[in-house]
Amino acid sequence: MAIIINLLVKESQAHHRGVAIPPDEPLIRPATGPLTGRLLVAVPGMYDANFDRTVVLVLEHGDEGAVGIVLNQPSDTETGAAVPGWGTVAAPPAVVFVGGPVLPAGALALGQVSDPSAAEGWTAVLGPVGLVDLGRATDGAPPDVERARLFAGHAGWSPGQLEGEIAAGGWFVVDAEPGDAFASRPAGLWRAVLARQRGRLAWFANCPPDPSAN
């Protein structure tokens, strides 16, 4: 991506001015293992409207491909109106989120539980955060769920597709925190996730929506 090239040029110029820049991790690292439970952060300049400045939690990743949900695209639909009985545990903002362009009429739910080892109808993704089996939760959220977020649609990749997008510089892959799935300010999640990274990667948190304008 052009912005990454520009960043490396700026580093080279700094070295020529005698500014010491410590060694750092590569900005883009190849996907060498399962990415389940990690975050994909869209690199500035991704002009796919479905994923521009998105943060995606990977739900499953393996030889058959990958599935994830976009964490920072809220809709105007209230959770309680869409799925009765879920409004009381919906993390604010209590709306349905757009999880991605695949099967937009389908629903997925992330729930945080107090005791992952005892939770029923729940599959772990990241510590106490996991997928709730909506087929078993027809009367509302399971009692084990402390807070939840509903998503319409999801993101999907065929075998090798996600790895190719990462290698091409489309995504930063970073560790997730349980609270990312329930961010109260989803509009600021992309910036917040980048800002907490170490080294050069944190610089991208201040990148303008149009990198060419910087």
C-alpha positions as CSV (number, residue, x, y, z in Angstrom):
1,M,0.0,0.0,0.0
2,A,1.2,3.5,-0.8
3,I,0.9,4.8,2.7
4,I,3.2,2.0,4.0
5,I,5.7,2.9,1.3
6,N,5.5,6.5,2.3
7,L,6.1,5.6,6.0
8,L,9.2,3.7,5.1
9,V,10.5,6.6,3.0
10,K,10.0,8.9,6.0
11,E,12.0,6.5,8.2
12,S,14.8,6.4,5.6
13,Q,14.9,10.2,5.6
14,A,15.0,10.3,9.4
15,H,18.1,8.0,9.3
16,H,19.8,10.3,6.9
17,R,19.1,13.2,9.3
18,G,20.8,11.3,12.1
19,V,17.6,10.4,13.9
20,A,17.8,7.1,15.6
21,I,14.8,4.8,15.0
22,P,14.8,1.6,17.1
23,P,14.2,-1.8,15.4
24,D,10.5,-2.7,15.2
25,E,8.2,-5.5,14.2
26,P,7.2,-5.6,10.5
27,L,4.0,-3.6,9.8
28,I,2.5,-6.5,7.8
29,R,3.2,-10.0,9.0
30,P,2.2,-13.1,7.0
31,A,-0.6,-15.3,8.5
32,T,1.4,-18.2,9.7
33,G,-1.1,-19.8,12.1
34,P,-4.8,-19.8,13.0
35,L,-6.2,-16.3,13.4
36,T,-9.3,-17.2,15.4
37,G,-9.8,-14.7,18.2
38,R,-7.5,-12.1,16.6
39,L,-8.4,-8.8,14.9
40,L,-8.0,-7.7,11.3
41,V,-7.6,-4.0,11.1
42,A,-8.1,-2.5,7.7
43,V,-5.0,-0.7,6.4
44,P,-5.7,2.9,5.5
45,G,-6.5,3.2,1.8
46,M,-8.6,0.1,1.6
47,Y,-11.3,1.3,-0.8
48,D,-13.7,-1.6,-0.5
49,A,-16.7,0.2,1.1
50,N,-17.6,-2.9,3.1
51,F,-14.3,-2.9,5.0
52,D,-13.0,0.7,4.9
53,R,-11.5,1.4,8.3
54,T,-13.1,-1.7,9.8
55,V,-12.1,-3.9,12.7
56,V,-12.9,-7.5,12.2
57,L,-12.9,-10.2,14.8
58,V,-12.0,-13.6,13.3
59,L,-14.4,-16.2,14.5
60,E,-12.9,-19.2,12.7
61,H,-9.9,-19.7,10.5
62,G,-8.6,-22.9,9.0
63,D,-7.9,-24.9,5.9
64,E,-11.5,-24.3,4.7
65,G,-11.3,-20.5,4.9
66,A,-12.2,-17.9,7.5
67,V,-15.2,-16.3,9.0
68,G,-15.3,-13.0,10.9
69,I,-17.6,-10.2,11.9
70,V,-17.1,-6.4,11.6
71,L,-17.1,-4.9,15.1
72,N,-17.5,-1.2,14.2
73,Q,-20.5,-0.8,11.9
74,P,-23.7,-0.1,13.9
75,S,-27.1,0.0,12.2
76,D,-30.1,2.0,13.3
77,T,-32.1,-1.1,14.3
78,E,-32.5,-1.5,18.0
79,T,-31.5,-4.9,19.4
80,G,-34.8,-5.4,21.4
81,A,-36.9,-4.7,18.3
82,A,-34.9,-7.1,16.1
83,V,-34.7,-9.9,18.6
84,P,-37.2,-9.8,21.5
85,G,-35.6,-10.6,24.9
86,W,-32.1,-9.4,24.1
87,G,-32.5,-5.7,24.8
88,T,-31.6,-6.2,28.5
89,V,-28.2,-7.7,27.8
90,A,-27.3,-5.7,24.7
91,A,-24.1,-3.7,25.2
92,P,-24.5,0.0,24.4
93,P,-25.2,1.1,21.8
94,A,-28.0,-1.4,21.9
95,V,-28.4,-1.8,18.2
96,V,-27.8,-4.5,15.7
97,F,-24.4,-4.2,14.0
98,V,-23.6,-4.9,10.4
99,G,-21.3,-7.9,10.6
100,G,-20.3,-8.0,7.0
101,P,-21.6,-8.5,3.4
102,V,-22.2,-12.2,3.6
103,L,-25.7,-13.4,4.3
104,P,-26.9,-9.9,5.5
105,A,-30.3,-11.4,6.5
106,G,-28.6,-13.9,8.8
107,A,-27.9,-13.2,12.5
108,L,-24.9,-13.9,14.8
109,A,-24.6,-13.0,18.4
110,L,-21.5,-12.5,20.5
111,G,-21.9,-13.0,24.3
112,Q,-19.7,-12.5,27.3
113,V,-20.1,-15.1,30.1
114,S,-18.8,-15.1,33.6
115,D,-17.8,-18.8,33.6
116,P,-16.8,-20.1,30.1
117,S,-16.4,-23.6,31.4
118,A,-20.0,-23.8,32.5
119,A,-21.7,-21.8,29.7
120,E,-24.2,-23.8,27.6
121,G,-25.1,-22.9,24.0
122,W,-22.0,-20.9,23.7
123,T,-18.7,-21.4,21.8
124,A,-15.5,-19.6,22.9
125,V,-13.8,-17.2,20.5
126,L,-11.7,-15.0,22.8
127,G,-11.6,-15.7,26.5
128,P,-15.0,-15.0,28.0
129,V,-16.3,-13.8,24.6
130,G,-17.9,-16.3,22.3
131,L,-20.7,-17.1,19.8
132,V,-24.2,-17.7,21.3
133,D,-26.3,-20.4,19.7
134,L,-29.3,-18.4,18.6
135,G,-31.1,-21.6,17.7
136,R,-31.2,-22.5,21.4
137,A,-31.9,-19.0,22.6
138,T,-35.3,-18.5,21.1
139,D,-36.8,-17.0,24.3
140,G,-34.0,-14.4,24.9
141,A,-30.4,-14.4,25.9
142,P,-29.2,-17.4,27.9
143,P,-28.8,-16.7,31.6
144,D,-25.0,-17.2,31.5
145,V,-24.7,-14.2,29.1
146,E,-23.7,-11.0,30.9
147,R,-23.7,-8.8,27.8
148,A,-24.2,-9.4,24.1
149,R,-24.1,-7.8,20.7
150,L,-26.1,-8.9,17.7
151,F,-24.8,-8.8,14.1
152,A,-26.5,-9.0,10.8
153,G,-24.3,-10.8,8.2
154,H,-20.7,-11.7,8.5
155,A,-17.4,-11.6,6.5
156,G,-16.1,-14.7,4.8
157,W,-13.0,-15.8,2.9
158,S,-12.4,-18.9,0.8
159,P,-9.3,-21.1,1.4
160,G,-6.2,-19.0,1.1
161,Q,-8.1,-15.8,0.4
162,L,-7.5,-14.1,3.7
163,E,-3.8,-15.1,3.8
164,G,-3.5,-13.5,0.3
165,E,-5.1,-10.3,1.4
166,I,-2.8,-10.0,4.4
167,A,0.3,-10.7,2.3
168,A,-0.9,-8.0,-0.1
169,G,-1.0,-5.5,2.7
170,G,-4.7,-5.2,3.1
171,W,-4.9,-6.0,6.8
172,F,-3.0,-5.5,10.0
173,V,-3.3,-8.5,12.3
174,V,-3.3,-7.7,16.0
175,D,-4.3,-9.2,19.3
176,A,-7.9,-8.6,20.4
177,E,-9.2,-7.7,23.8
178,P,-12.6,-8.9,25.1
179,G,-13.9,-5.4,25.3
180,D,-13.4,-4.8,21.6
181,A,-16.5,-6.9,20.8
182,F,-18.6,-4.6,22.9
183,A,-17.1,-1.2,22.2
184,S,-19.4,1.6,23.4
185,R,-17.9,4.0,20.9
186,P,-17.7,1.8,17.7
187,A,-16.8,4.8,15.6
188,G,-13.5,5.2,17.5
189,L,-12.6,1.5,17.6
190,W,-10.4,1.5,14.5
191,R,-8.3,4.3,15.9
192,A,-8.3,2.9,19.5
193,V,-7.1,-0.5,18.4
194,L,-4.2,1.0,16.4
195,A,-3.3,3.5,19.0
196,R,-2.6,0.8,21.6
197,Q,-0.2,-1.0,19.4
198,R,3.6,-0.8,19.9
199,G,6.0,1.0,17.6
200,R,5.3,2.2,14.1
201,L,1.9,0.6,13.9
202,A,0.4,3.1,16.4
203,W,1.2,5.9,14.0
204,F,-1.6,4.8,11.7
205,A,-4.2,5.7,14.3
206,N,-3.9,9.3,13.2
207,C,-4.1,8.6,9.5
208,P,-6.8,10.7,7.8
209,P,-9.8,9.0,6.1
210,D,-8.1,9.9,2.8
211,P,-4.4,9.0,3.1
212,S,-3.6,10.8,-0.1
213,A,-4.6,14.1,1.6
214,N,-1.9,13.7,4.3
